[in-house]
Amino acid sequence: IQEAQVGVGISGREGRQAVNAADFAICQFHFLQRLLLVHGRLNYRRMCKFILYSFWKNAVLTLLLFYYTFISGFSGTSMFEGMVWTSFNVILFWPIIATGVFDRDVSDQQALNNALLYQNGRLGLDLNLKRMVEMLLSALVHSLILFMVMMLAFDKMDTMHANDYYSFGTSVFTWLVFAMNYRVIFVTSTINIVFVAALASSFGVYILFLAVYCRSEWLSPWMYNVDVEMMQEPLFWIGLLAVPALAIMVDSFKALLILEFLPDRRGLALERVKVEEGPPASASASASASARSPKTAPARSAASDPGLAICPEDVEMTMGDDAARQMMRSQSSRLASSFAFDHPGSGPRRINFKRNPSAGDTSLMDVPQPPGAPAQHDPERGQSPRAARRRRPNASQFAQQTLPHIQNKVHWRGILRAAIATGTALTALGAIVMRMSDSVAQFTIQYDGVPRRPVDSLKHEMFHQPCPVVPGGTNSCTFDLRVPVDLEPPIIVTYEVSPFYQNYYSYQTSVIFEQLTGHDVSPEVIRDKCAHKPSRLTPGGDAIYPCGLIATSVFNDTIEFLQVKIDSEDERMIWTSDFDRFQNPPDYLERPRTSWLYERYPTVTDRARGVKSRRFVDWMFPSFFGHVRNMYGFVNEPLRQGRTLTVRLNASFPVAAMGAEKRIVVSTRNGLGGRHSMLAYALVTAGLACFKMACTVCVIQRQCPRRAGHARFPLLMSSADQDSDEPSQESRGADTERSRPPPSAAPSTPGARVAGGSPGGPAQTLQQELILGRGMLSL
C-alpha cells in the first residue's frame, strides 16, 4: 500500500494495519466502485484543472513581463507597480478553489455506468506533456491579445492624463484580472452559488485593494488616486470589454477545432451517454417494455444463500421495488455485516449476535442521546463531546456537493452563440472607436531625427521642418505652414520624443517624491536615490533640488504660434490631485549652495512657481512605454483650414546621441483622447472573424455533421485518446483473462461484480482491470 500511488485500506476483522498505512479507508468492498469511478475521477480532474489553470495564469503574467522588457530598454522594469503585481495570486485564487471543490462534468450515475471515463486518470490524459504544451500555447495567445490591446490603446492616452507608468500599468493589470477570471469561467463545468460568490470575492478583493492602496499615500505616493483617474478614461472600459471578448473568440475557435476534429475520449463517451439515454420514457412505455422483457432466474438464489452479497440491480430485475427492499432488509439481518463477502477458499462470514447484537444495524445512528447524558468521546483522538453527538455525516447540499447549479458544457450551439455575441460586441466597439477617431482633426510637425510618418497621420497632415539642437546651445527656428484641416477648440499641443525610455529602471527610480512635496530628506537618502552624482550635484558642488535623473532631464524645448497663444499652465494639463501635492520647500530660495529648478530650466518654470509648473509635474510621472508623449499646452482659438501659421521652435533638448525623433502634434480632442484608427481596425477585424467562425459552424453542422460519440478522423487522435468499446490490448493480459467469469454464469462472489454491466462484458472487464491495479491502486 505504501508503494502504490493511491493506497486504499479496508477495515475488517483482520485488523486496521492496512487502514493505518493507506491514503483512504473503506469498510466495504462495495464502496470501492464509487471511490474509484466517482470520487477518484472527480478529484483527478479537479486537481488537473487547478494545476493547469494555476500554471496558465502565471504563464500569461510572466509572458507579459517578458514582452515589456523589449519596450523598457531591457532594464528589468516590471510592467506593474510592485504592490499591485504581488496581489496577483491573492486576487485570483478564489474562483479556482471553488472549481477544485465543486466542479463535475458528469453525474455520479453516469460515471458509474461508463467506466471508460475513469481511464482518463489511469492513462494520464488530463495532465501530461501534451496538455502542458497546449496550456503554454494558450497562455502565449492570450498574452499576445492583451499586449496587442495594450499597445493599440496607449496611443493618445497622453491627452487623457493616463499614459504614465502607474495609471496605464494599473489599467493593464485590471484587464489581466478580468481575462483571468473569464478563463476560470470557461474551464469550469459546474457553476453554482459558491463559484459565483468566489468570483465576486475575487473582483471585490481587487476593488477593495485598489480603494485602500490608492488612498494610502504613505504606501506609494505615485499610486495616489490612480483608480479614480483610471476609471474616468473611456479607453479603459473599451479595453475591459475588448480583452475578454477577444479571449472568448480564441477559446471558442479552439473548442470548435477540438470538438469537431480532435475530440477526446471523455467527450465521445459523454456524447454516447446522451445518445443512449435519450429522452425519458413514459410510464406506460416502461411498463410495456418490462412486460415484454424475459425474466431469467439467477443461477443461485440470493435469498437461500445469505453469504452472497446482492447487487440492487440484480434484485430489481426479478421483483418489484418493495419486494426487493424487503428481501435486502431480511438478508442484511442475517449477514455478519453490511460488507459481508466470500473469502477465496472459505465460506461466507456470519454474525455472532451473542457477542455483537447490533452488528450491521445502522439505525442506532438515528437514536438521539438522552437529555443530559454525557457524550461518549475519545480525548486521545481530540474528539470533542459535540462531535461525538454527531452520529450521521453532514447531509446538507453544500457538504454533499448537490447545490443547484448550471452545467457549462462545450457544444456547437454554445460555440455558435458565443461567436455571434462576441462578433457583435467587437464590431460594435470597433465601429464606435472608428467613428470617434474620424472626428479628430490633427497635423504633425517633425523637427528632429529621421523623417517618419506615424501610422495615425495622413500624408497631407505631416510636416517636416529640421531644427536640430546646436551642440552646447539652443537652435531657434521659425517657419510658416498652412493648417491642413479645421481645428475647433480646445486644441491640444503635445510633444513627442521617441525613443526615450523613461521606464528604464535606473531612470524611473532616480527620484525622491518627498522633495517634490516640499519635505526635507537625509543626505543618506539623497545619495541612495540619486546615486548618479551629476543628478544631485552641479559641477560647482551646489546641491540640485529636486535631485534625480528625471528632474535633471526635463524636456525644455519651447513651441510658439505667433498668431495664437499656447497656454502651458492650463488646469486641464494635469490631474488636480497630482498638481496639488507638488510643493516647494519651506526655505525655498533661502537655502545656500542650492541649484533650484528655475535656474536650470528657465523655459519650463520661473522663480515664483518652482516645482509648481504643470509641464514639470507632467514630466515627473514617467511614461509607460519607451517614448514620451506629453502635453505642452492648450490653444483656445479655432484654427481654420488654409490659415497661415507661423511656428517658432527653440530646440534645447538633445536627442541626436540617442537617435531619437522629436515631433509636435496639434489635434482636437474627443472622448477617447485622439485618433485610435489601428485599434478600431483590429476590433472590427476580430468581430468579422467571429462572424466567419459562426458561419463555419453552421456550414459544418448542416453539410457534414459529426456523428455523436464518434470521431470524424480517428487516425488523427492519439493512441491514448482513441475511443473503443473493446478493452485495450494491455487489458487482454493473462491476469484479466483469469479474472473474467464465464459469460453464461452469474458472478460467484460479490467481488466479481463491483460495477454494473453484463457479466463478462467489456465494462466488467475494464472495471476488474481497474480494481486489480495496473499501477494506480493497491489493496
Protein Blocks (a to p, Z undefined) as FASTA:
>chain_A
ZZpmbdcddddfkojklmmmpmbdcfbfklmmmmmmmmmmmmmmmmmmmmmmmmmmmmmm
mmmmmmmmmmnoonopafbdfklmmmmmmmmmmmmmmmmmmgcfbdfklmmmmmmlmmmm
mnopmbcfklmmmmmmmmmmmmmmmmmmmmmmmgoplmnopabfklmmmmmmmmmmmmmm
mmmmmmpmbdcfklmmmmmmmmmmmmmmmmmmmmmmklommlgoklmmmmmpmklmmmmm
mmmmmmmmmmmmmmmmmmmmmccfklmmmmmmmmmnopaddfklmmmmmmmpccdddfbd
fklmmkbccdfklmmmmmcfklmmmmmmmmmmmpmblkbccdehiacddddfklmmmgoi
aklmmpccdehiacdddfknopafklmmmmbccfbfklnopaccddddddfklmmmmmmm
mmmmmmmmmmmmmmmmmmpccddddfedjddddfkbcfklpccddddddehiacdddddd
ddfbdcddddddddddddddfkbmklmmnccfklmnopacdfklmmmmmmplklmbcfko
pacddedjklmmccfbdcddfkbccdfkbfklpcfklmmmpccdfkgokaghiacfklmm
mmlmcfklmmmpfklmmmmmccfblcdcddfbdcfbdcdehiacddddddfbdfklnopa
cddddddddfkopacfklmmmmmmmmmmmmmmmmmmmmmmmmmccdehiafblmlpcfkl
pccfbdcfklmcmklmmmpccfkbccfbfklmmbgcdehiaklmmmmmmmnnnomacZZ
